[in-house]
Amino acid sequence: MDELKFNRIVDSLNEYIGVEEVFLLNSEGDVIFTYGNYKISPEEAKNLLNSWKNKESSISYQNCRFALIKKEEIQLAGKNTVDNKGNIAGSVTNEGDYLLAHIAKQTDIILLEWSILVNKLAWD
């Protein structure tokens, strides 16, 4: 995915309330693009992607646990239930990269809708 498409996706996601960070990883877990104040470290990105690919029961992001309620090969949805850190929605892109969005707890759509939206934008 190129930077122009990534920025269009970020703009589309920001039409809804609650987007905190968006990042794009390649299939090895390297960070390609980021949006937001938190800069995911290379190690954290690789660990997160590894947890997704191995369909683990949770992922770690910003030192918080997100329970995975949807952990398919092409889509991910995780919820932080302890620290009020919101949700994470992700999708594989048609280029084979991994697009993830961290969403605040207070938002105007539910987590599974975020997951569908991220997937739709990743494949447009």
Residue frames as qw, qx, qy, qz and C-alpha x, y, z in Angstrom:
[[0.000, 0.890, 0.455, 0.000, 0.00, 0.00, 0.00],
 [0.416, 0.387, -0.038, 0.822, 1.33, 3.43, -0.82],
 [0.175, -0.219, -0.458, 0.844, 1.22, 6.45, 1.46],
 [0.305, -0.064, -0.225, -0.923, -1.54, 8.19, -0.50],
 [0.614, -0.282, -0.650, -0.349, -3.91, 5.23, -0.05],
 [0.469, -0.261, -0.672, 0.510, -2.96, 4.95, 3.63],
 [0.012, -0.110, -0.221, 0.969, -3.79, 8.64, 4.15],
 [0.469, -0.165, -0.420, -0.760, -7.13, 8.23, 2.34],
 [0.608, -0.306, -0.733, 0.002, -7.98, 5.33, 4.66],
 [0.306, -0.224, -0.517, 0.767, -7.05, 7.40, 7.73],
 [0.209, -0.013, -0.062, -0.976, -9.27, 10.24, 6.45],
 [0.580, -0.232, -0.591, -0.512, -12.16, 7.81, 5.91],
 [0.549, -0.299, -0.717, 0.308, -11.76, 6.31, 9.38],
 [0.182, -0.157, -0.353, 0.904, -11.68, 9.80, 10.91],
 [0.346, -0.319, -0.385, -0.794, -15.19, 10.42, 9.60],
 [0.715, -0.492, -0.478, -0.133, -16.18, 8.49, 12.73],
 [0.332, -0.801, 0.322, -0.379, -15.49, 9.40, 16.34],
 [0.858, -0.447, 0.240, -0.076, -12.82, 7.50, 18.20],
 [0.857, 0.380, -0.156, 0.311, -9.81, 6.81, 15.96],
 [0.506, -0.817, 0.194, 0.197, -6.65, 7.10, 18.04],
 [0.186, -0.582, 0.672, 0.419, -3.97, 5.46, 15.91],
 [0.891, 0.418, 0.083, -0.156, -3.75, 3.69, 12.58],
 [0.207, -0.657, 0.662, 0.294, -0.73, 1.78, 11.40],
 [0.867, 0.421, -0.174, -0.203, 0.28, -0.37, 8.49],
 [0.531, -0.515, 0.662, 0.122, 2.63, -3.33, 8.87],
 [0.527, 0.419, -0.642, -0.368, 4.17, -5.45, 6.17],
 [0.912, -0.107, -0.329, -0.221, 3.92, -9.24, 6.34],
 [0.649, 0.144, -0.556, 0.499, 7.10, -9.39, 8.45],
 [0.466, -0.728, -0.434, 0.254, 5.73, -6.94, 11.04],
 [0.398, -0.052, 0.017, 0.916, 7.79, -3.96, 9.94],
 [0.108, 0.756, 0.404, -0.504, 6.04, -0.61, 10.42],
 [0.432, 0.398, 0.465, 0.662, 5.36, 1.06, 7.06],
 [0.072, -0.508, -0.120, -0.850, 3.09, 4.00, 8.00],
 [0.266, -0.421, -0.726, 0.474, 1.59, 5.34, 11.22],
 [0.158, -0.602, -0.211, -0.754, -1.02, 7.89, 12.19],
 [0.636, -0.703, -0.281, -0.147, -1.60, 9.23, 15.70],
 [0.213, -0.868, 0.366, -0.259, 0.40, 10.18, 18.75],
 [0.765, -0.403, 0.503, -0.001, 1.57, 6.72, 19.80],
 [0.470, 0.622, -0.588, -0.216, 4.44, 5.34, 17.76],
 [0.979, -0.138, 0.104, -0.105, 4.41, 1.57, 17.83],
 [0.267, -0.677, 0.656, 0.201, 7.88, 0.11, 18.33],
 [0.514, 0.384, -0.694, -0.326, 9.31, -2.42, 15.87],
 [0.078, 0.094, -0.959, 0.255, 9.29, -5.13, 18.57],
 [0.412, 0.267, 0.571, -0.658, 5.69, -4.40, 19.61],
 [0.605, 0.435, -0.237, -0.624, 4.58, -4.45, 15.96],
 [0.410, 0.294, -0.851, -0.148, 6.21, -7.83, 15.32],
 [0.074, 0.039, 0.897, -0.435, 4.73, -9.30, 18.51],
 [0.515, 0.340, 0.303, -0.727, 1.27, -7.99, 17.68],
 [0.615, 0.412, -0.447, -0.502, 1.39, -9.42, 14.16],
 [0.243, 0.216, -0.943, 0.075, 2.74, -12.74, 15.43],
 [0.282, 0.154, 0.753, -0.575, -0.16, -12.99, 17.90],
 [0.615, 0.414, 0.020, -0.671, -2.64, -12.28, 15.09],
 [0.534, 0.408, -0.665, -0.325, -1.12, -14.79, 12.67],
 [0.213, 0.110, -0.947, 0.213, -0.97, -17.48, 15.36],
 [0.530, -0.468, -0.463, -0.535, -4.61, -16.78, 16.35],
 [0.292, -0.027, -0.714, 0.635, -3.70, -16.28, 19.98],
 [0.206, -0.684, -0.696, 0.072, -6.44, -15.38, 22.46],
 [0.142, -0.942, -0.151, 0.263, -5.10, -11.85, 22.97],
 [0.594, 0.522, -0.038, 0.611, -2.65, -9.26, 21.71],
 [0.452, -0.622, -0.219, 0.600, -0.59, -6.70, 23.58],
 [0.321, 0.641, 0.220, 0.662, -0.65, -3.06, 22.53],
 [0.093, -0.710, 0.190, -0.671, 0.60, -0.10, 24.58],
 [0.116, 0.220, -0.835, 0.491, 1.41, -2.57, 27.35],
 [0.593, 0.034, 0.403, -0.697, -2.27, -3.52, 27.62],
 [0.244, 0.066, 0.958, 0.138, -4.01, -6.79, 26.84],
 [0.545, 0.229, -0.147, -0.793, -6.70, -6.85, 24.15],
 [0.570, 0.086, 0.807, -0.131, -8.85, -9.99, 24.12],
 [0.150, 0.176, -0.656, -0.718, -9.41, -11.12, 20.54],
 [0.584, 0.287, 0.561, -0.512, -13.08, -11.63, 19.79],
 [0.793, 0.591, 0.085, -0.123, -12.45, -12.01, 16.06],
 [0.325, -0.649, 0.612, 0.312, -9.19, -13.60, 14.94],
 [0.851, 0.446, 0.275, -0.013, -9.50, -14.66, 11.36],
 [0.715, 0.023, 0.294, 0.634, -6.69, -14.84, 8.83],
 [0.292, 0.480, 0.298, 0.771, -7.82, -11.63, 7.15],
 [0.270, -0.723, -0.113, -0.626, -9.57, -9.78, 10.01],
 [0.452, -0.111, -0.663, 0.586, -8.95, -9.03, 13.65],
 [0.333, -0.711, -0.127, -0.607, -11.04, -7.42, 16.41],
 [0.554, -0.103, -0.642, 0.520, -9.75, -6.99, 19.95],
 [0.362, -0.797, -0.197, -0.441, -11.24, -5.41, 23.06],
 [0.296, 0.228, -0.618, 0.692, -9.47, -4.09, 26.14],
 [0.528, -0.602, -0.518, -0.301, -11.79, -4.78, 29.06],
 [0.659, -0.463, -0.384, 0.452, -9.57, -3.82, 31.99],
 [0.430, -0.298, -0.037, 0.851, -7.68, -0.59, 31.31],
 [0.287, 0.827, 0.332, -0.352, -10.31, 1.37, 29.30],
 [0.247, -0.460, 0.514, 0.680, -7.94, 1.40, 26.31],
 [0.560, 0.482, -0.139, -0.660, -10.67, 0.82, 23.73],
 [0.888, 0.232, 0.391, -0.067, -10.51, -1.58, 20.82],
 [0.118, -0.498, 0.649, 0.562, -8.33, -2.67, 17.93],
 [0.798, 0.466, 0.318, -0.212, -9.63, -3.59, 14.47],
 [0.178, -0.562, 0.639, 0.494, -7.45, -4.93, 11.70],
 [0.842, 0.457, 0.225, -0.175, -7.48, -6.32, 8.21],
 [0.581, -0.129, 0.545, 0.590, -5.07, -7.75, 5.71],
 [0.315, 0.667, -0.114, -0.665, -4.91, -5.48, 2.66],
 [0.872, 0.464, 0.130, -0.091, -5.16, -6.63, -0.93],
 [0.403, 0.765, -0.483, 0.141, -1.40, -5.93, -1.17],
 [0.830, -0.063, -0.509, 0.222, -0.70, -8.36, 1.69],
 [0.137, 0.357, -0.459, 0.802, 0.03, -5.71, 4.33],
 [0.366, -0.501, -0.753, 0.220, -1.71, -5.49, 7.71],
 [0.091, -0.513, -0.050, -0.852, -3.83, -2.42, 8.52],
 [0.421, -0.438, -0.718, 0.339, -4.72, -1.85, 12.18],
 [0.136, -0.624, -0.062, -0.767, -6.73, 0.85, 13.90],
 [0.283, -0.232, -0.717, 0.593, -6.78, 1.58, 17.63],
 [0.254, -0.588, -0.405, -0.652, -10.18, 2.97, 18.58],
 [0.146, -0.293, 0.505, -0.798, -11.14, 4.75, 21.79],
 [0.052, 0.255, 0.919, -0.297, -13.60, 3.13, 24.18],
 [0.295, 0.647, 0.424, -0.561, -16.17, 5.87, 23.50],
 [0.076, -0.141, 0.643, 0.749, -17.10, 5.81, 19.83],
 [0.554, 0.245, 0.066, -0.793, -20.13, 6.08, 17.61],
 [0.827, 0.187, -0.403, -0.344, -19.99, 2.53, 16.19],
 [0.854, -0.411, 0.302, -0.102, -19.36, -0.86, 17.79],
 [0.377, -0.553, 0.685, 0.290, -16.17, -2.91, 17.47],
 [0.608, 0.201, 0.737, 0.216, -17.48, -5.38, 14.90],
 [0.421, 0.872, 0.249, -0.029, -18.62, -2.47, 12.71],
 [0.105, -0.864, 0.425, 0.250, -15.10, -1.01, 13.01],
 [0.555, -0.232, 0.757, 0.255, -13.70, -4.37, 11.95],
 [0.581, 0.563, 0.573, 0.130, -15.93, -4.45, 8.87],
 [0.202, 0.972, 0.009, -0.124, -15.08, -0.82, 8.03],
 [0.290, -0.703, 0.579, 0.294, -11.31, -1.40, 8.31],
 [0.597, 0.052, 0.762, 0.246, -11.64, -4.49, 6.13],
 [0.488, 0.767, 0.415, 0.026, -13.69, -2.65, 3.50],
 [0.079, 0.962, -0.198, -0.170, -11.23, 0.25, 3.34],
 [0.462, -0.511, 0.668, 0.282, -8.23, -2.10, 3.21],
 [0.548, 0.187, 0.766, 0.280, -9.67, -3.83, 0.14],
 [0.386, 0.856, 0.249, -0.237, -10.93, -0.74, -1.76]]
